[in-house]
Structures are given as C-alpha cells and as structure tokens.
C-alpha cells in the first residue's frame, strides 16, 4: 500500500505495487514546485559582509602576516601560525632556562667577587650592584706590587699583590736624629772606612757615625791628614830618620833607617855625650876673661862681650890663642891658658869689669 512523505507529500509506492509513471511524474512536479519556491525565496535574501560585531560573508585567506579584519584564516594559515607559535614557545622556554641559568651563575659569580673583595680587606655585599662592585675591583687591580711592610715607612699605608690597606714598619731614622750610631764598621787600610747604618729610612740629610775618641790631631803625625784632621804629633819623617841614623853611625854606633824610633833613641843614649856649661862674667883687673871651677875640662869655648855685641870669640884646647871677630869682620888673636877646670883668655881691651857671656863644651 502506498504512503506519503512527511514534508512534501510525495507518494512512496508500496512493496506490492508496480511502477506507476503517473506517481513518478506527480512526485517530480511537487519537487520542482518546491525548488522553485526555494529559489525565489533565496533570491530575495541579502547576506551582509561579516564584521567584528556582525555575522556575514567572510573571505578566506591563507596569509599569516595580515592584520585585516574582513578575512577568515584557512586551516593552512592556522597551521603556519601554530607551528610558528610552537617554535617561538620552544625558543622562549630555552631562553627562560638560559636566563635562569645565567641568573644563577651571575649570583654565584657575584658571591665570589664579594668574597674576593672582602679577602682583600674591602667591604662588599651581594646586595650591591655590579657597578659598585666593579668600581671596588678597579682599586684592587692596581695593587700588583711586591712591597712588604719593611719596605714602607712606619705609619704609611700601601697595597700589594697580597692585600690592601697594609701599614709600613720601616723606621724613619731621619725623623729620630740627624746622627745615627753605626751598627758596625770595617776598613781597608790605606784605602777607606765603612760604616754600617742601622736599618731604616734616611732622607739624605742625616749622618751615621762610629765613636773614635782617639781620632784627634794630637794623636796623628804632623804630616798625616785623616778625614780633614791634620795631625800635630811630632815624628821623624823618612828623610829626618835617615839623617839621624847617619849621625848616630858617625858616632861609632851602627844605626839604620829601618830601626824603630825606640831603637834609635836607645842608640842615641849609647853615644858618649860631652858636658856643657854656660854663664856670664866680667873681665879681671887686667881686662882678661877668666872662667874657672868647671866640673870638666873644656875643649871648646865661646864668648861674647855684652857691650860690643858684634865682638865674639872661639877658643879650642890645644891652641892657646883665641880668635875674636870684630864688627868689621877682622880677626884678632889672643893668647891665654887652659886649665883643668877652665881657661883664661888674654884679651887686649885692658878694661876691667867688662861684662861677657860664655859657653863651654867638654
């Protein structure tokens, strides 16, 4: 038995019915009519372009770099954008991880820098900025010397490769005194003398000395000058010593310039010495010069009149006469007599009580 469709009443023949062309045509007419109605209805519908606030017709686009709002992305564009976003996220994740690692490493390095600064005696903290720490490090970079506390004046501060704000211990000798006692002396005979100064700093205006109480003019020979001190001590020069040794030898005592002064003095004492005497007197009643009472027999006798200072004479034993030289240079000879203890000279002045001076040699 035939049935009908719900919406358009189309005839659906039963299973037991044969094909009927009239039913088929009738169904075709109904469909045709309904399609026409739909077409006519659609022709009257106006669909606007889509906007961000209103629905409408939208054109598809595969562009991924456009900012238009009247296009719709295709699956291709979405996939490209998705792939790009995925790659960007991966890069961002890697960057974040690297940044975190760098931050961690930076903090570790900062802590190490702070520890190094503190070890150098410089106050530092991890809370400080890198600019602050770098400024402090710049000061350390300059401290590369090898000076020690003993090399720097006491009270002065310095830095070296081992630390900063170090204090010197070298004693300022120039500030203590302008005269420092040497700790030791040495000498090269005939060349120079060395003075070892005590350790410390000297500014060039101070002196180092060694006590030498015997370094005095009276202790140095007259022909010696040591450090500007001219000696005044009498001593024999080589020439004088040679002359003395010769004179001693002529007295039958062998002497040499190689003998010490002490030995030469001993040899001088070995020379038989002649006694001498001197005095003054007046002529006797005959006007003669008479000298007696000597404790030796004179061999040579000198005399001179006081009133006539240019008149003097010499007498030698064995020659009774004496010679008198007057002011004109002429000689006069007189007789006389030698005694065991003196002599008499028979001058021809004929004047008694004339004053004279005499000198007698054994």
C-alpha positions as CSV (number, residue, x, y, z in Angstrom):
1,X,0.0,0.0,0.0
2,X,1.4,3.4,-1.0
3,X,2.5,6.0,1.7
4,X,3.4,9.8,1.6
5,X,6.5,11.8,2.8
6,X,6.1,13.9,5.8
7,X,7.1,17.3,4.4
8,X,6.0,17.4,0.7
9,X,3.6,14.6,0.5
10,X,5.4,12.7,-2.1
11,X,4.0,9.3,-3.0
12,X,6.0,6.3,-1.9
13,X,4.6,3.2,-3.7
14,X,4.2,0.1,-1.6
15,X,6.3,-3.0,-2.0
16,X,3.5,-4.8,-3.6
17,X,2.8,-2.1,-6.2
18,X,4.2,-1.9,-9.7
19,X,6.0,1.1,-11.1
20,X,3.5,3.9,-12.0
21,X,4.8,6.6,-14.2
22,X,2.0,8.9,-13.1
23,X,3.1,8.7,-9.5
24,X,6.6,9.4,-10.5
25,X,5.6,12.4,-12.5
26,X,3.4,13.7,-9.8
27,X,6.4,13.5,-7.3
28,X,8.6,15.3,-9.8
29,X,6.1,18.1,-10.2
30,X,5.9,18.6,-6.4
31,X,9.7,18.7,-6.1
32,X,10.0,21.1,-9.0
33,X,7.5,23.4,-7.4
34,X,9.1,23.4,-4.1
35,X,12.6,24.0,-5.6
36,X,11.2,27.0,-7.4
37,X,9.8,28.4,-4.3
38,X,13.1,27.9,-2.6
39,X,15.0,29.6,-5.4
40,X,12.6,32.5,-5.4
41,X,12.9,32.9,-1.7
42,X,16.7,32.8,-1.8
43,X,16.9,35.4,-4.5
44,X,15.3,37.8,-2.2
45,X,17.7,37.1,0.7
46,X,20.6,39.7,1.1
47,X,23.6,38.5,3.3
48,X,25.9,41.3,4.5
49,X,29.7,41.1,4.8
50,X,30.9,39.9,8.1
51,X,32.4,42.4,10.7
52,X,33.8,42.0,14.2
53,X,30.4,42.8,15.6
54,X,28.0,41.4,12.9
55,X,27.9,38.0,11.2
56,X,28.1,37.9,7.4
57,X,30.0,36.8,4.4
58,X,33.7,36.4,5.1
59,X,36.5,35.7,2.5
60,X,39.0,33.0,3.4
61,X,42.7,33.8,3.4
62,X,46.0,31.8,4.0
63,X,48.1,34.9,4.8
64,X,49.8,34.8,8.2
65,X,51.2,38.3,8.2
66,X,48.0,40.3,7.6
67,X,46.1,42.4,10.1
68,X,42.8,42.7,8.1
69,X,39.5,42.1,10.0
70,X,37.4,41.1,6.9
71,X,39.2,37.9,6.1
72,X,39.0,34.5,7.7
73,X,42.1,32.3,8.2
74,X,42.2,29.0,6.4
75,X,43.5,25.8,8.0
76,X,46.8,26.4,6.2
77,X,47.2,29.8,7.8
78,X,46.2,28.4,11.2
79,X,48.8,25.6,10.9
80,X,51.6,28.0,9.9
81,X,50.7,30.3,12.8
82,X,50.5,27.3,15.1
83,X,53.9,26.0,14.0
84,X,55.4,29.4,14.4
85,X,53.9,29.8,17.9
86,X,55.1,26.4,18.9
87,X,58.7,27.3,17.7
88,X,58.5,30.6,19.5
89,X,57.4,28.9,22.7
90,X,60.2,26.4,22.4
91,X,62.7,29.3,21.9
92,X,61.2,31.3,24.7
93,X,61.4,28.3,27.0
94,X,65.0,27.8,26.1
95,X,65.7,31.5,26.6
96,X,64.0,31.4,30.0
97,X,66.0,28.4,31.0
98,X,69.2,30.1,29.8
99,X,68.3,33.3,31.6
100,X,67.6,31.4,34.8
101,X,70.9,29.6,34.5
102,X,72.7,32.9,33.8
103,X,71.0,34.5,36.7
104,X,72.1,31.6,38.9
105,X,75.6,31.8,37.5
106,X,75.7,35.5,37.9
107,X,74.7,35.3,41.5
108,X,77.4,32.7,42.1
109,X,80.0,34.9,40.4
110,X,78.8,37.9,42.3
111,X,79.2,36.0,45.6
112,X,82.7,35.0,44.5
113,X,83.6,38.6,43.7
114,X,82.3,39.8,47.0
115,X,84.3,37.1,48.8
116,X,87.4,38.2,46.9
117,X,86.9,41.8,47.8
118,X,86.3,41.0,51.5
119,X,89.5,38.9,51.5
120,X,91.4,42.0,50.2
121,X,90.1,44.0,53.1
122,X,87.4,45.8,51.2
123,X,83.8,45.9,52.4
124,X,81.4,44.4,49.9
125,X,78.0,42.7,49.8
126,X,76.0,40.7,47.3
127,X,73.2,43.3,47.7
128,X,75.4,45.8,45.9
129,X,75.1,46.5,42.2
130,X,77.6,45.2,39.8
131,X,78.7,48.8,39.0
132,X,79.6,49.3,42.7
133,X,81.5,46.0,42.8
134,X,83.3,46.8,39.6
135,X,84.4,50.2,41.0
136,X,85.9,48.4,44.0
137,X,87.6,45.8,41.9
138,X,89.3,48.6,39.9
139,X,91.1,49.6,43.0
140,X,92.3,46.0,43.5
141,X,93.7,45.7,40.0
142,X,96.2,48.5,40.7
143,X,97.6,46.6,43.7
144,X,100.0,44.4,42.0
145,X,103.3,45.4,43.6
146,X,105.6,43.3,45.8
147,X,106.4,45.8,48.5
148,X,106.4,44.5,52.1
149,X,105.8,46.3,55.4
150,X,109.5,46.5,55.9
151,X,109.9,48.4,52.6
152,X,107.4,51.2,53.6
153,X,107.8,53.9,56.2
154,X,106.2,53.3,59.5
155,X,102.7,54.7,59.6
156,X,102.3,54.8,55.8
157,X,99.7,52.6,54.2
158,X,100.1,50.7,50.9
159,X,98.8,47.8,48.9
160,X,100.5,44.9,47.2
161,X,99.5,41.7,45.4
162,X,98.6,40.1,48.7
163,X,96.3,42.8,50.1
164,X,95.3,46.3,50.6
165,X,95.4,48.9,53.5
166,X,98.7,47.5,54.7
167,X,100.9,49.5,57.1
168,X,104.6,50.0,56.8
169,X,107.1,49.2,59.6
170,X,110.3,50.9,58.3
171,X,111.8,53.1,60.9
172,X,112.3,56.8,59.9
173,X,115.8,57.3,61.1
174,X,115.9,60.9,59.7
175,X,113.0,61.8,62.0
176,X,114.7,60.3,65.1
177,X,118.0,62.1,64.9
178,X,120.5,63.6,62.5
179,X,123.2,61.4,64.0
180,X,122.9,57.6,64.0
181,X,125.4,55.3,65.6
182,X,126.7,52.8,63.1
183,X,126.0,49.1,63.9
184,X,129.3,48.0,62.6
185,X,132.5,49.3,60.9
186,X,135.0,47.9,58.5
187,X,138.1,49.2,56.9
188,X,140.5,48.7,54.1
189,X,143.9,50.0,55.4
190,X,145.2,52.8,53.4
191,X,142.0,53.0,51.2
192,X,138.7,53.6,53.1
193,X,136.5,53.1,56.1
194,X,133.0,51.6,56.0
195,X,130.1,52.4,58.4
196,X,127.1,50.1,58.6
197,X,123.9,52.2,59.3
198,X,121.1,50.8,61.4
199,X,118.1,49.6,59.3
200,X,115.6,52.3,58.4
201,X,114.9,55.2,56.1
202,X,117.4,58.1,55.6
203,X,116.4,61.3,53.8
204,X,120.0,62.2,52.8
205,X,120.4,64.9,55.5
206,X,121.3,62.6,58.4
207,X,124.7,61.1,59.4
208,X,126.0,57.7,60.5
209,X,128.9,57.7,62.8
210,X,131.2,55.5,64.9
211,X,132.8,56.6,68.1
212,X,136.6,57.1,67.9
213,X,137.9,59.0,70.9
214,X,141.5,58.7,69.8
215,X,140.8,60.3,66.4
216,X,142.4,63.6,67.4
217,X,145.0,65.9,66.0
218,X,147.4,65.3,68.9
219,X,147.3,61.6,68.1
220,X,148.1,61.9,64.4
221,X,151.6,62.6,63.0
222,X,152.1,66.1,61.8
223,X,152.4,65.1,58.2
224,X,149.2,63.0,58.2
225,X,145.6,64.2,57.5
226,X,142.7,61.8,58.2
227,X,139.2,62.9,57.3
228,X,140.3,66.5,57.3
229,X,142.0,66.3,60.7
230,X,145.6,67.5,60.4
231,X,148.0,65.8,62.7
232,X,150.2,67.8,65.0
233,X,152.2,65.0,66.6
234,X,155.9,65.4,66.1
235,X,157.6,62.5,64.4
236,X,160.5,61.7,62.2
237,X,159.9,61.8,58.5
238,X,161.8,59.3,56.4
239,X,164.4,61.9,55.4
240,X,164.8,63.0,59.0
241,X,165.2,59.4,60.2
242,X,167.8,58.8,57.6
243,X,169.8,61.8,58.7
244,X,169.5,60.8,62.4
245,X,170.7,57.2,61.6
246,X,173.6,58.6,59.7
247,X,174.6,61.0,62.6
248,X,174.4,58.1,65.1
249,X,176.6,56.0,62.9
250,X,179.2,58.7,62.7
251,X,179.5,58.4,66.4
252,X,180.6,54.8,66.0
253,X,177.1,53.4,66.9
254,X,175.7,51.4,64.0
255,X,172.2,52.7,63.1
256,X,169.7,52.3,60.2
257,X,166.6,53.9,58.9
258,X,164.9,50.6,59.4
259,X,165.4,50.9,63.2
260,X,162.3,51.9,65.1
261,X,162.3,55.2,66.8
262,X,162.6,53.5,70.1
263,X,165.8,51.7,69.0
264,X,167.2,54.9,67.6
265,X,166.6,56.6,70.9
266,X,168.4,53.8,72.7
267,X,171.4,54.1,70.4
268,X,171.5,57.9,70.9
269,X,171.9,57.2,74.7
270,X,174.8,54.9,73.8
271,X,176.7,57.9,72.3
272,X,179.3,59.4,74.7
273,X,177.9,62.8,75.4
274,X,180.1,65.9,76.1
275,X,179.2,68.1,79.0
276,X,178.5,71.8,78.6
277,X,178.3,74.8,80.8
278,X,177.4,78.4,80.3
279,X,177.3,81.6,82.2
280,X,178.2,85.3,82.5
281,X,181.1,87.1,84.0
282,X,183.3,90.3,84.0
283,X,186.9,90.8,83.0
284,X,189.6,90.8,85.7
285,X,191.8,93.7,86.7
286,X,193.9,93.0,83.7
287,X,191.0,93.0,81.4
288,X,191.3,89.2,80.8
289,X,188.4,86.8,80.5
290,X,188.8,84.2,83.2
291,X,186.4,81.2,83.8
292,X,187.3,78.6,86.4
293,X,185.5,76.0,88.6
294,X,184.0,73.8,85.8
295,X,183.5,70.1,86.6
296,X,185.1,69.1,83.3
297,X,188.0,70.2,81.2
298,X,186.6,72.3,78.3
299,X,187.6,71.6,74.8
300,X,185.8,74.4,73.1
301,X,184.9,77.8,74.5
302,X,182.7,80.6,73.1
303,X,182.5,84.1,74.5
304,X,180.9,87.4,73.6
305,X,181.1,90.9,75.0
306,X,177.8,92.3,76.1
307,X,178.7,95.9,75.4
308,X,180.0,95.1,71.9
309,X,177.5,92.6,70.8
310,X,179.3,92.1,67.4
311,X,182.5,91.1,69.2
312,X,182.8,87.3,69.9
313,X,185.5,84.7,70.0
314,X,186.2,81.0,69.9
315,X,188.9,79.0,71.6
316,X,189.9,75.4,71.2
317,X,192.1,73.3,73.6
318,X,195.5,72.7,72.1
319,X,195.6,76.1,70.6
320,X,196.2,78.6,73.4
321,X,195.3,81.6,71.1
322,X,191.7,82.6,70.5
323,X,190.2,84.4,67.6
324,X,188.0,87.4,68.1
325,X,185.9,88.7,65.2
326,X,185.0,92.4,65.5
327,X,182.2,94.3,63.9
328,X,184.2,94.9,60.7
329,X,184.8,91.2,60.2
330,X,188.5,91.3,61.2
331,X,190.2,88.6,63.2
332,X,192.3,89.3,66.3
333,X,194.2,86.6,68.1
334,X,195.0,86.5,71.8
335,X,197.0,84.2,74.0
336,X,195.9,82.7,77.2
337,X,195.9,79.5,79.3
338,X,193.9,76.3,79.6
339,X,193.2,74.9,83.0
340,X,191.8,71.6,84.1
341,X,188.6,73.3,85.2
342,X,188.6,76.3,82.9
343,X,190.6,78.8,80.9
344,X,192.0,82.4,80.7
345,X,191.9,84.5,77.6
346,X,194.3,87.4,77.5
347,X,192.3,90.0,75.6
348,X,193.9,93.4,74.9
349,X,191.0,95.5,75.9
350,X,192.8,96.4,79.2
351,X,189.4,97.1,80.7
352,X,188.3,95.5,83.9
353,X,184.7,94.6,84.7
354,X,183.6,94.3,81.1
355,X,180.6,92.0,81.0
356,X,180.7,88.9,78.8
357,X,178.7,85.7,78.2
358,X,180.3,82.3,77.7
359,X,179.6,78.8,76.7
360,X,182.0,75.8,77.3
361,X,181.9,72.3,75.8
362,X,183.8,69.3,77.2
